[in-house]
Amino acid sequence: MNKKQIILFILFTAIACSSYYAYTEYNRKTPDLKNIKADETITATELIDQFVNNEQKTNNKYFNKILSVTGIIKEIQKSDSINTVVIGDTTSMNSVRCTMDMLHQKQATILTTGTIVTIKGICTGFNPDELLGSDVVLNRCFIQSK
C-alpha cells in the first residue's frame, strides 16, 4: 500500500465510524421509567421541605435520580402536546411539577384535583421563588397509582 491508499483508507474508516455514531444517536430511544425501579420514594411535602431547607444538599442527593413522589393533586395543566401534574400540600404555594412523558400523556387527562397520586419521574432541579412558591421539577413522569 502506498501513502495515498493509506490516507484514503483512514479517511473512509473515519467517515464510516462517524456515520454509524450519528445514526445510532439519532435513533436512540430513552427508556420508559415505568419499568425502572425508583431510587427514592418520598412524599411531595417532604421533598419540597428538604429543598427549601437545604437546596444544595438536596440537589446533590436527588438531581438526575428517579423519584417516586406521593401527594395531593393541586392542578393539572393540559396543553396540546404536554401535560403537567402539580402535586403538593394544598395549603402551600410550593409544589412538585411533574411533566408527563410523551408515552404517558393520556394518563394525566383522567386525573382530578384533590386526589392523592403517586408519580415517578426524574428530578431535574428546584426553582425557588418566595412570591409565587417554589417548585421541584420532575420530568419524563408517569402515574404509578391513583
Buried (B, 14 or more C-beta within 10 A) or exposed (E): EEEEEEEEEEEEEEEEEEEEEEEEEEEEEEEEBEEEEBBEEBBBBEBBBBBBEEBEEBBEBBEEEBBBBBBBBBEBEEEEEEBBBBBBBEEBBBBBBBBBBEEBBEBBEEBEEEEEBBBBBBBBBBEEEEEEBBBBBBBBBBBBEE
